[in-house]
Amino acid sequence: MWIAWETQRRTLNLSVKVNARLAIFDDEDKGLIRYPLSAAKTFFVLWKHRGDLVFVQFPSLLLTAMACFLKPLLRYTLVVDRHTDFSLELKPPYSWKERIILSLAAYTVRKADLTIVTNAEMAAGIDAIGGRSFVLPDPYLDLAVAPLIPHEGPVEILFVSTWAEDEPILETLEACRALEGRAKVYISGRMKKSFEKAVASAPSNFIPTGFLSDEKYFELMARVDCVMAVTTRPSTLVCGGYEAVSMGKPMILGNSKVLREYFHQGALYTNGSATDLIRVFQELRVRLPSLREEILQFHEQSSADWERRLATLNTVLEKESAPR
């Protein structure tokens, strides 16, 4: 059984890969009552599957802590898929709320039978505080590889965004202003109010798409030359990167060690400043054909490696869930 309190593409795909039945209790529209409501639904499912193999998605921290707390009572084997960890962004001195978050996060690491993470950097952190980690990046999507069509005019980029503070949105806007006629950026997601004033005076080559359905989103991705997914969050492998690889699209990514080590072909890297984005957008136009060849090679190689990792995980899960 796999339980989640948020709808995430990784969970949708990975639960299928491990043959788990998925229950998503995504009650965000219920306000504060969402937490007791989701907790009640979760308890019912955990009770029904006592003694079984149970996966939970982190985040939510509350879901994960609840599953860890009930594990001795209901005697299931607990696997936490920790695809991101916001507690890594907290810096001392900690507030009392941050101390609670850090304590709960550490508790869930120690109490889970296995914690799946996306990269070796996160795995080292899990093991260091008494957890047991397994590295498994996101599975690639079953998407048709889009053809690379040479064209005149500006290079076209899809910036996969949640309009969050860890993304270089204003810097991208300024880079577009400097490269009108040479680069065009479509930025996905629902724009937050804090950006409305800046976007109102944006150049015509900086194009917010608003929220897109999966169909429209992947249609746009198929048309552009490159996918950009840049974040300053530590130890994070971005979902937009997996999507780009699945479709055979070159990437623009952040400059972190984790991203450089995993997406080591078919990508350009940036520190997210306007000056550096201008450099990267100009380099993209020149290197587009070679980056395309690199990303196709990377897709083939990393897909085979991912399947080997999955086979190893399934072996580990069989041992963990065997009667003791």
LOLODREN-698699 format. One record per residue (C-alpha): residue number from 1; residue in three letters; x, y, z. Coordinates in steps of 0.001 Angstrom, whole numbers, padded with zeros to 6 digits. Example, Ala and Ser with C-alpha at 12.3 -4.5 7.8 and 13.67 -1.06 7.14 Angstrom:
REM LOLODREN-698699
+------+------+---------+---------+---------+
! resi ! resn !       x !       y !       z !
+------+------+---------+---------+---------+
!    1 !  ALA !  012300 ! -004500 !  007800 !
!    2 !  SER !  013670 ! -001060 !  007140 !
+------+------+---------+---------+---------+
This chain:
REM LOLODREN-698699
+------+------+---------+---------+---------+
! resi ! resn !       x !       y !       z !
+------+------+---------+---------+---------+
!    1 !  MET !  000000 !  000000 !  000000 !
!    2 !  TRP !  001216 !  003539 ! -000786 !
!    3 !  ILE ! -000275 !  006554 !  001024 !
!    4 !  ALA !  000230 !  010227 !  000119 !
!    5 !  TRP ! -001294 !  013516 !  001240 !
!    6 !  GLU ! -000209 !  015381 ! -001898 !
!    7 !  THR ! -000434 !  014541 ! -005584 !
!    8 !  GLN !  003120 !  014239 ! -006915 !
!    9 !  ARG !  004192 !  012907 ! -010294 !
!   10 !  ARG !  006981 !  010845 ! -008691 !
!   11 !  THR !  004501 !  009065 ! -006436 !
!   12 !  LEU !  002075 !  008397 ! -009277 !
!   13 !  ASN !  004810 !  006749 ! -011351 !
!   14 !  LEU !  006893 !  005043 ! -008674 !
!   15 !  SER !  003933 !  003406 ! -006945 !
!   16 !  VAL !  003186 !  001657 ! -010235 !
!   17 !  LYS !  006803 !  000553 ! -010608 !
!   18 !  VAL !  006782 ! -001171 ! -007197 !
!   19 !  ASN !  003288 ! -002635 ! -007726 !
!   20 !  ALA !  001766 ! -000712 ! -004825 !
!   21 !  ARG ! -001871 !  000315 ! -004593 !
!   22 !  LEU ! -002002 !  004094 ! -004207 !
!   23 !  ALA ! -004277 !  006089 ! -001889 !
!   24 !  ILE ! -003984 !  009888 ! -002137 !
!   25 !  PHE ! -005745 !  011940 !  000533 !
!   26 !  ASP ! -005295 !  015365 ! -001013 !
!   27 !  ASP ! -007700 !  017459 !  001056 !
!   28 !  GLU ! -006104 !  020894 !  000586 !
!   29 !  ASP ! -009472 !  022477 ! -000231 !
!   30 !  LYS ! -010792 !  021557 !  003234 !
!   31 !  GLY ! -008734 !  024173 !  005132 !
!   32 !  LEU ! -007437 !  023257 !  008592 !
!   33 !  ILE ! -009805 !  020294 !  008800 !
!   34 !  ARG ! -007722 !  018641 !  006071 !
!   35 !  TYR ! -005232 !  017313 !  008647 !
!   36 !  PRO ! -007626 !  015434 !  010958 !
!   37 !  LEU ! -009589 !  014311 !  007896 !
!   38 !  SER ! -006493 !  012954 !  006114 !
!   39 !  ALA ! -005249 !  011423 !  009374 !
!   40 !  ALA ! -008544 !  009568 !  009902 !
!   41 !  LYS ! -008504 !  008196 !  006353 !
!   42 !  THR ! -004867 !  007183 !  006784 !
!   43 !  PHE ! -005520 !  005370 !  010065 !
!   44 !  PHE ! -008303 !  003356 !  008435 !
!   45 !  VAL ! -005988 !  002280 !  005591 !
!   46 !  LEU ! -003083 !  001480 !  007925 !
!   47 !  TRP ! -005375 ! -000580 !  010143 !
!   48 !  LYS ! -006640 ! -002486 !  007124 !
!   49 !  HIS ! -003078 ! -003175 !  005973 !
!   50 !  ARG ! -001533 ! -004000 !  009334 !
!   51 !  GLY !  001298 ! -006451 !  008874 !
!   52 !  ASP !  001752 ! -005473 !  005220 !
!   53 !  LEU !  004367 ! -003457 !  003339 !
!   54 !  VAL !  003408 !  000232 !  003482 !
!   55 !  PHE !  004933 !  003197 !  001618 !
!   56 !  VAL !  004303 !  006810 !  002596 !
!   57 !  GLN !  005276 !  009975 !  000763 !
!   58 !  PHE !  007457 !  012617 !  002423 !
!   59 !  PRO !  006346 !  015355 !  002407 !
!   60 !  SER !  003973 !  015282 !  004315 !
!   61 !  LEU !  005955 !  015304 !  007565 !
!   62 !  LEU !  002743 !  014761 !  009543 !
!   63 !  LEU !  001789 !  011710 !  007476 !
!   64 !  THR !  005262 !  010243 !  007852 !
!   65 !  ALA !  005385 !  010871 !  011603 !
!   66 !  MET !  001942 !  009297 !  012025 !
!   67 !  ALA !  002982 !  006201 !  010072 !
!   68 !  CYS !  006141 !  005872 !  012179 !
!   69 !  PHE !  004227 !  006289 !  015454 !
!   70 !  LEU !  001667 !  003605 !  014553 !
!   71 !  LYS !  004179 !  001118 !  013142 !
!   72 !  PRO !  004854 ! -000780 !  016400 !
!   73 !  LEU !  001115 ! -001117 !  017029 !
!   74 !  LEU !  000077 ! -002228 !  013542 !
!   75 !  ARG !  003321 ! -004086 !  012728 !
!   76 !  TYR !  003661 ! -003135 !  009098 !
!   77 !  THR !  006955 ! -002683 !  007274 !
!   78 !  LEU !  007356 !  001039 !  006596 !
!   79 !  VAL !  009118 !  002551 !  003591 !
!   80 !  VAL !  009301 !  006354 !  003340 !
!   81 !  ASP !  009812 !  007888 ! -000095 !
!   82 !  ARG !  011614 !  011096 !  000866 !
!   83 !  HIS !  011831 !  012721 ! -002551 !
!   84 !  THR !  012586 !  016137 ! -001071 !
!   85 !  ASP !  013297 !  017426 !  002424 !
!   86 !  PHE !  012448 !  021014 !  003344 !
!   87 !  SER !  014157 !  020554 !  006734 !
!   88 !  LEU !  017505 !  020694 !  004898 !
!   89 !  GLU !  016851 !  024368 !  004182 !
!   90 !  LEU !  016610 !  025324 !  007867 !
!   91 !  LYS !  019645 !  027120 !  009284 !
!   92 !  PRO !  020577 !  027889 !  012917 !
!   93 !  PRO !  019623 !  029557 !  015111 !
!   94 !  TYR !  016405 !  027548 !  014985 !
!   95 !  SER !  013033 !  028797 !  016171 !
!   96 !  TRP !  010966 !  026518 !  018405 !
!   97 !  LYS !  008833 !  025540 !  015394 !
!   98 !  GLU !  011937 !  024652 !  013395 !
!   99 !  ARG !  013249 !  022561 !  016288 !
!  100 !  ILE !  010006 !  020571 !  016296 !
!  101 !  ILE !  010250 !  020056 !  012527 !
!  102 !  LEU !  013869 !  018882 !  012773 !
!  103 !  SER !  013073 !  016541 !  015673 !
!  104 !  LEU !  010113 !  015002 !  013850 !
!  105 !  ALA !  012126 !  014633 !  010640 !
!  106 !  ALA !  014932 !  012843 !  012509 !
!  107 !  TYR !  012384 !  010629 !  014294 !
!  108 !  THR !  010868 !  009513 !  010978 !
!  109 !  VAL !  014302 !  008695 !  009575 !
!  110 !  ARG !  015197 !  006474 !  012539 !
!  111 !  LYS !  011834 !  004705 !  012785 !
!  112 !  ALA !  011272 !  003882 !  009087 !
!  113 !  ASP !  012511 !  000473 !  007955 !
!  114 !  LEU !  013805 !  002045 !  004746 !
!  115 !  THR !  013983 !  005596 !  003398 !
!  116 !  ILE !  014118 !  006054 ! -000376 !
!  117 !  VAL !  015862 !  009223 ! -001533 !
!  118 !  THR !  016770 !  010606 ! -004946 !
!  119 !  ASN !  020522 !  011073 ! -004568 !
!  120 !  ALA !  023640 !  010060 ! -002649 !
!  121 !  GLU !  023913 !  013404 ! -000832 !
!  122 !  MET !  020522 !  012921 !  000807 !
!  123 !  ALA !  021348 !  009261 !  001491 !
!  124 !  ALA !  024464 !  010252 !  003436 !
!  125 !  GLY !  022373 !  012572 !  005603 !
!  126 !  ILE !  019833 !  009816 !  006279 !
!  127 !  ASP !  022486 !  007281 !  007255 !
!  128 !  ALA !  024318 !  009802 !  009455 !
!  129 !  ILE !  021354 !  010171 !  011832 !
!  130 !  GLY !  020611 !  006472 !  012150 !
!  131 !  GLY !  018374 !  005792 !  009156 !
!  132 !  ARG !  018677 !  003269 !  006362 !
!  133 !  SER !  018671 !  004791 !  002891 !
!  134 !  PHE !  018197 !  003586 ! -000664 !
!  135 !  VAL !  018907 !  005829 ! -003658 !
!  136 !  LEU !  016320 !  005787 ! -006450 !
!  137 !  PRO !  015851 !  008838 ! -008692 !
!  138 !  ASP !  012486 !  009537 ! -010318 !
!  139 !  PRO !  011389 !  007097 ! -013025 !
!  140 !  TYR !  011336 !  008530 ! -016524 !
!  141 !  LEU !  007965 !  009179 ! -018079 !
!  142 !  ASP !  006634 !  007168 ! -020993 !
!  143 !  LEU !  006741 !  010079 ! -023454 !
!  144 !  ALA !  007501 !  010159 ! -027152 !
!  145 !  VAL !  010900 !  011696 ! -027891 !
!  146 !  ALA !  010132 !  014985 ! -029623 !
!  147 !  PRO !  012012 !  015778 ! -032846 !
!  148 !  LEU !  014539 !  018578 ! -032863 !
!  149 !  ILE !  013384 !  020938 ! -035613 !
!  150 !  PRO !  015895 !  023607 ! -036680 !
!  151 !  HIS !  014211 !  026990 ! -036965 !
!  152 !  GLU !  014999 !  030621 ! -037463 !
!  153 !  GLY !  014349 !  033172 ! -034783 !
!  154 !  PRO !  014901 !  033066 ! -031024 !
!  155 !  VAL !  015785 !  029940 ! -029088 !
!  156 !  GLU !  012669 !  028793 ! -027199 !
!  157 !  ILE !  012794 !  027636 ! -023578 !
!  158 !  LEU !  010172 !  026221 ! -021212 !
!  159 !  PHE !  010911 !  027307 ! -017637 !
!  160 !  VAL !  009235 !  024699 ! -015421 !
!  161 !  SER !  008252 !  026766 ! -012402 !
!  162 !  THR !  006125 !  026913 ! -009292 !
!  163 !  TRP !  006815 !  030661 ! -008931 !
!  164 !  ALA !  008727 !  029948 ! -005729 !
!  165 !  GLU !  011430 !  032027 ! -004076 !
!  166 !  ASP !  014081 !  029402 ! -004799 !
!  167 !  GLU !  013665 !  029934 ! -008583 !
!  168 !  PRO !  015363 !  032750 ! -010565 !
!  169 !  ILE !  012166 !  034241 ! -011954 !
!  170 !  LEU !  013037 !  037936 ! -011872 !
!  171 !  GLU !  016533 !  037134 ! -013121 !
!  172 !  THR !  015043 !  035237 ! -016067 !
!  173 !  LEU !  012804 !  038198 ! -016836 !
!  174 !  GLU !  015859 !  040497 ! -016959 !
!  175 !  ALA !  017761 !  038035 ! -019152 !
!  176 !  CYS !  014819 !  038022 ! -021559 !
!  177 !  ARG !  014840 !  041810 ! -021620 !
!  178 !  ALA !  018500 !  041765 ! -022662 !
!  179 !  LEU !  017920 !  039090 ! -025325 !
!  180 !  GLU !  014720 !  040204 ! -027049 !
!  181 !  GLY !  014669 !  038663 ! -030502 !
!  182 !  ARG !  017256 !  036040 ! -029497 !
!  183 !  ALA !  015564 !  034074 ! -026686 !
!  184 !  LYS !  011959 !  033385 ! -025732 !
!  185 !  VAL !  010991 !  031902 ! -022354 !
!  186 !  TYR !  007627 !  030333 ! -021525 !
!  187 !  ILE !  007242 !  030063 ! -017740 !
!  188 !  SER !  004694 !  027544 ! -016472 !
!  189 !  GLY !  002618 !  027450 ! -013305 !
!  190 !  ARG !  000259 !  029772 ! -011468 !
!  191 !  MET !  001869 !  033156 ! -010962 !
!  192 !  LYS !  001976 !  034356 ! -007352 !
!  193 !  LYS !  000765 !  037853 ! -006515 !
!  194 !  SER !  004226 !  038949 ! -005405 !
!  195 !  PHE !  005393 !  038767 ! -009033 !
!  196 !  GLU !  002445 !  040567 ! -010669 !
!  197 !  LYS !  004040 !  044035 ! -010673 !
!  198 !  ALA !  007300 !  042834 ! -012232 !
!  199 !  VAL !  005526 !  040713 ! -014845 !
!  200 !  ALA !  003263 !  043619 ! -015818 !
!  201 !  SER !  006314 !  045364 ! -017314 !
!  202 !  ALA !  008012 !  042214 ! -018628 !
!  203 !  PRO !  009324 !  042072 ! -022209 !
!  204 !  SER !  007242 !  040240 ! -024813 !
!  205 !  ASN !  009660 !  037278 ! -024874 !
!  206 !  PHE !  008913 !  036424 ! -021208 !
!  207 !  ILE !  005608 !  034546 ! -021437 !
!  208 !  PRO !  003711 !  033221 ! -018378 !
!  209 !  THR !  001518 !  030306 ! -019445 !
!  210 !  GLY ! -000555 !  030011 ! -016292 !
!  211 !  PHE ! -001559 !  026574 ! -015084 !
!  212 !  LEU ! -001516 !  023986 ! -017878 !
!  213 !  SER ! -003141 !  020581 ! -018050 !
!  214 !  ASP ! -000705 !  017701 ! -018550 !
!  215 !  GLU ! -001737 !  017524 ! -022201 !
!  216 !  LYS ! -001058 !  021225 ! -022869 !
!  217 !  TYR !  002083 !  021178 ! -020737 !
!  218 !  PHE !  003706 !  018348 ! -022669 !
!  219 !  GLU !  002538 !  019784 ! -025983 !
!  220 !  LEU !  004434 !  022959 ! -025145 !
!  221 !  MET !  007474 !  020997 ! -023979 !
!  222 !  ALA !  007515 !  019129 ! -027283 !
!  223 !  ARG !  007600 !  022425 ! -029228 !
!  224 !  VAL !  010395 !  024243 ! -027407 !
!  225 !  ASP !  014137 !  023787 ! -027857 !
!  226 !  CYS !  015028 !  023333 ! -024198 !
!  227 !  VAL !  013597 !  022787 ! -020721 !
!  228 !  MET !  014786 !  024970 ! -017842 !
!  229 !  ALA !  014354 !  023829 ! -014222 !
!  230 !  VAL !  016477 !  025875 ! -011836 !
!  231 !  THR !  016280 !  025875 ! -008045 !
!  232 !  THR !  018571 !  026880 ! -005203 !
!  233 !  ARG !  017132 !  024173 ! -002915 !
!  234 !  PRO !  019862 !  021821 ! -001640 !
!  235 !  SER !  020056 !  018120 ! -002524 !
!  236 !  THR !  017235 !  018411 ! -005060 !
!  237 !  LEU !  016825 !  016613 ! -008375 !
!  238 !  VAL !  014182 !  018593 ! -010228 !
!  239 !  CYS !  011081 !  016977 ! -011736 !
!  240 !  GLY !  011440 !  019120 ! -014872 !
!  241 !  GLY !  014792 !  017466 ! -015510 !
!  242 !  TYR !  013284 !  013975 ! -015598 !
!  243 !  GLU !  010521 !  015212 ! -017887 !
!  244 !  ALA !  013029 !  016833 ! -020244 !
!  245 !  VAL !  015115 !  013663 ! -020454 !
!  246 !  SER !  011981 !  011596 ! -021097 !
!  247 !  MET !  011203 !  013789 ! -024107 !
!  248 !  GLY !  014792 !  014094 ! -025327 !
!  249 !  LYS !  015057 !  017813 ! -024570 !
!  250 !  PRO !  018298 !  019583 ! -023583 !
!  251 !  MET !  018179 !  021179 ! -020142 !
!  252 !  ILE !  019177 !  024298 ! -018229 !
!  253 !  LEU !  019699 !  023387 ! -014583 !
!  254 !  GLY !  021051 !  024845 ! -011371 !
!  255 !  ASN !  024715 !  024559 ! -010546 !
!  256 !  SER !  024547 !  022206 ! -007559 !
!  257 !  LYS !  026790 !  019171 ! -007193 !
!  258 !  VAL !  023752 !  016853 ! -007060 !
!  259 !  LEU !  022375 !  018123 ! -010382 !
!  260 !  ARG !  025747 !  018108 ! -012135 !
!  261 !  GLU !  026503 !  014551 ! -011027 !
!  262 !  TYR !  023170 !  013054 ! -012021 !
!  263 !  PHE !  022235 !  015040 ! -015150 !
!  264 !  HIS !  025798 !  014960 ! -016428 !
!  265 !  GLN !  024985 !  015087 ! -020152 !
!  266 !  GLY !  022734 !  017231 ! -022294 !
!  267 !  ALA !  022587 !  020110 ! -019814 !
!  268 !  LEU !  023887 !  023625 ! -019238 !
!  269 !  TYR !  024226 !  024841 ! -015656 !
!  270 !  THR !  023650 !  028266 ! -014146 !
!  271 !  ASN !  023992 !  030068 ! -010831 !
!  272 !  GLY !  020687 !  031778 ! -011608 !
!  273 !  SER !  021910 !  035377 ! -011905 !
!  274 !  ALA !  020621 !  037461 ! -014817 !
!  275 !  THR !  024154 !  037791 ! -016200 !
!  276 !  ASP !  024753 !  034053 ! -016102 !
!  277 !  LEU !  021351 !  033278 ! -017624 !
!  278 !  ILE !  022184 !  035576 ! -020546 !
!  279 !  ARG !  025393 !  033592 ! -021037 !
!  280 !  VAL !  023572 !  030251 ! -020867 !
!  281 !  PHE !  020789 !  031289 ! -023270 !
!  282 !  GLN !  023385 !  032412 ! -025813 !
!  283 !  GLU !  025408 !  029214 ! -025396 !
!  284 !  LEU !  022268 !  027129 ! -025791 !
!  285 !  ARG !  021657 !  028402 ! -029311 !
!  286 !  VAL !  025173 !  027443 ! -030405 !
!  287 !  ARG !  025275 !  024039 ! -028710 !
!  288 !  LEU !  021694 !  022886 ! -029288 !
!  289 !  PRO !  022455 !  020057 ! -031794 !
!  290 !  SER !  025254 !  018561 ! -029665 !
!  291 !  LEU !  023206 !  018862 ! -026467 !
!  292 !  ARG !  020394 !  017016 ! -028191 !
!  293 !  GLU !  022704 !  014087 ! -029025 !
!  294 !  GLU !  023997 !  014055 ! -025462 !
!  295 !  ILE !  020531 !  013936 ! -023927 !
!  296 !  LEU !  019476 !  010995 ! -026094 !
!  297 !  GLN !  022575 !  009073 ! -025018 !
!  298 !  PHE !  021992 !  009975 ! -021404 !
!  299 !  HIS !  018358 !  008846 ! -021580 !
!  300 !  GLU !  019346 !  005410 ! -022820 !
!  301 !  GLN !  022139 !  004903 ! -020293 !
!  302 !  SER !  020352 !  006271 ! -017233 !
!  303 !  SER !  017127 !  004387 ! -018027 !
!  304 !  ALA !  019040 !  001108 ! -017956 !
!  305 !  ASP !  020718 !  002108 ! -014685 !
!  306 !  TRP !  017355 !  003041 ! -013178 !
!  307 !  GLU !  015896 ! -000367 ! -014005 !
!  308 !  ARG !  018858 ! -002030 ! -012285 !
!  309 !  ARG !  018292 !  000117 ! -009199 !
!  310 !  LEU !  014599 ! -000807 ! -009187 !
!  311 !  ALA !  015429 ! -004517 ! -009360 !
!  312 !  THR !  017756 ! -004109 ! -006377 !
!  313 !  LEU !  015067 ! -002199 ! -004467 !
!  314 !  ASN !  012518 ! -004947 ! -005110 !
!  315 !  THR !  014980 ! -007490 ! -003702 !
!  316 !  VAL !  015475 ! -005347 ! -000604 !
!  317 !  LEU !  011707 ! -004932 ! -000164 !
!  318 !  GLU !  011128 ! -008677 ! -000410 !
!  319 !  LYS !  013595 ! -009245 !  002424 !
!  320 !  GLU !  012142 ! -006435 !  004538 !
!  321 !  SER !  008546 ! -007642 !  004192 !
!  322 !  ALA !  009316 ! -011340 !  004746 !
!  323 !  PRO !  007882 ! -012825 !  007965 !
!  324 !  ARG !  010262 ! -012463 !  010906 !
+------+------+---------+---------+---------+
